[in-house]
Amino acid sequence: MISMASFDQVAVSFWHPEIEHLRLPPLTDESIVDAETQLGVTLPAELICLLRIQNGGVIADAWDACPADSNFYAEDHVPFDHLHGIGPAGQPGTITLLDTPYLVQEWELPSPVILLSGQGHYWLALDYRDCGPAGQPPVVWIDNEMDHELALASNFRTFVERLTASASFDE
């Protein structure tokens, strides 16, 4: 059985300390307000907390997977190896949360969602479809190639507390 860590336990070691790939400049209050305005949603406080520590990047190995029902990726989990930060859309070499509107259209994804991580055929997202733009969105796995969605957690905090090492799952 996989044990759950508290949000605070995960937060202190959430980011991979040595890999700078996908890191954006430090988050500012202005960039948060701008992002929420552009996206038309209130982002979860716990997401903002993690992005204040580091604005996007590679997740530490200890937290790079989330238990889940069977899917094309694995029988018992989904990957979570990076988290998009907040920065201008369309930056070469990286995706930010502000690229969500373009990616939703390009990949014909449900809306409104905010894409946290992913790569074309599958995405981890905050799902605002039922909770509305100011609600606490659940975290979902969207596999648009297989037309399959999985609920991963009722909110972002619970999602983070469910994270574990992908190495803890059988291959």
Order of alpha helices (4+ residues) and beta strands (2+ residues): alpha-alpha-alpha-beta-beta-beta-beta-alpha-beta-beta-beta-beta-alpha
